[in-house]
Amino acid sequence: MTPSIARPLDTAPLRAALWMMGAVTAFTSMAVAGRAVSIELDTFEIMTWRSLIGMVIVALVLSFGRRWHEVTPRRPGLHLARNIAHFSAQNLWFYALAALPLAQVFAFEFTAPLWVLVLSPLLLGERLTRPRAIAAILGFIGIVMVARPGAVSCPN
């Protein structure tokens, strides 16, 4: 009988799963908090607080990790364009949180990979293969099933 060889536990998948659970928790918390404060604040005020808190968190992480030297804006025009797009998208997301049921907001949010798939041939020159097209169609069907456009809720 040969002795068993003790292998070290591969922690990369566990670490990745914990990061994903943390991200889902953070996004869900932000959605719930955004919806709760949307009664009293408009989306620009919510975005201001979100941005300020985010900048403090990033500054703390960079400071404690002594990594400020890694922040180098090599293409300021692209940074500005990305920030304008992100600010606009986040503003509309917070508006949607207040105006739509949460299930619809998250169903629409899950269209992001479909947009990447559809726009990647136009913007990145990638090929839209048959499996990718089928995945996009199935994803779109799933989103329509959750969002149920035109559905009217029944009074209880």
N, C-alpha and C positions, 0 to 999 in steps of 0.2 A: 504494500500500500504506500502510495507516495503522499508526502505531507502536502497539505493545501498551501498554496502561496497566497499570502495576504496581499490584496491589491488595494491601493489607496482609493478612497471614494472619490469619484469624479464629481466635483461640486459645481462645475460650470452649468449643467442643466438646472440644478437646484437654484443656483444664484440667478439664472435667467428667469426662472419661474417666479422667484420672489420679486424681482424687478418688475415683471409683468403684473403681478398682483398689486404691487405698490402703485403702478401707473393706472391700473383700472380703478383702484380705490381713490387716487387723486382726481382722476377725471370725473368719477361719479360724485365725489364730494363737491367738486367745482360746479357740476351741473345742479345738484340739489341746492347748494348755497346761492348760485346765480338765480335760480328760480325763486328762492325765498326772498332775496333782496330786491328782485325786480318789481316787487309791489311798491317799494319806496324809492328806488333809484332808477335812473334811466341807464341805457346800455353804455353810454359814454362814461358815466360815473363808475359803473361796475368795471369797465375796462381800465379806468385810471387806477382804481385800487388793485386790480389784478396785476397790472403792469408794475406798480410800485412794489408790491409784495414780491413779485417775481424777480425784480431787479435786486432787492435786498437779499433774497435767497441765493441768486447767482453770485452776487458780490461776496457773500459769506463763504460759499463753496470755493470760489477762486482764491479768497484770502487765506482760508485755513489750509488749502492745498498748495498755496504759494504758486499759483498757475496764471497769474495776471499776464505774464509774458507770452502766453499762448493766444491771447486775444489780439489778433492783428487784422484789422479791416483792410484787406488788400483791394477789394472792389467795392468802394462805398456806394456806387450807383446801384449795384445789385443788392446790397444790404438794404438800401432804402426801398427798392421795389419789393423785395421780399417782406419787409416790415409793413409796408402799406397794404400788401395783399393779406398778410396775416392779421393785421389790425381790423381790416374790413371783414374778413371771414369770422373772426372772433366776435366782433360787434353784431353781425347777423346771427351768429350762433346764440348769443345771449338773448337777442330779440326773439328768436325761435323758441327758446326755452320758456319764455313768458307767454308766447302766443299759441303754442301747439302742445298737444299731449306729449309726454316724454317719449313714449314708444315711437311716435312719428319722428321726433327730433333725432333719436338714435338710429332709426332706420335710414333717414336721409344721410346721417353721418357715415353710415356704412357704405355709402355710394362712393366714397373717396377712392378705394382700390379700383372700382369700375371706371372712374374718370381717368385714373392713371393708365389703365389698360387701353382705354379708347383713345386717349390723347398721345400715348407714347409713340405710335407710328408717325403722327404729325409733328411732334416736337423733338423726338429723339431718334427718329428713323428706325425704330424697332418694327419687327414683323408681327402682324396680328394673325397668329396661327389658329387653326381650327379648335384645338383644345382651349385656347384662351378665349376665343369667341363664344364657345359653349359655356365656359365658366362665367363669362360676362352676362350672357343671357339668363342663365340659372340664378346668378346673383341678383339681377334686375327683377326677376320673377319673385324671388324671396323678399326683396325690399317692397315690392308692390303689395305682396300678401300682408306684410306687417303694417305698412303705411295706410293701406286701404283708402286710396284717394276716392273721394265722393261718398264714402260711407257715412251714414248718419247714425249717431248713437241714439239708442232708445231710452226714453225717460224711465226711471225706476219708480 
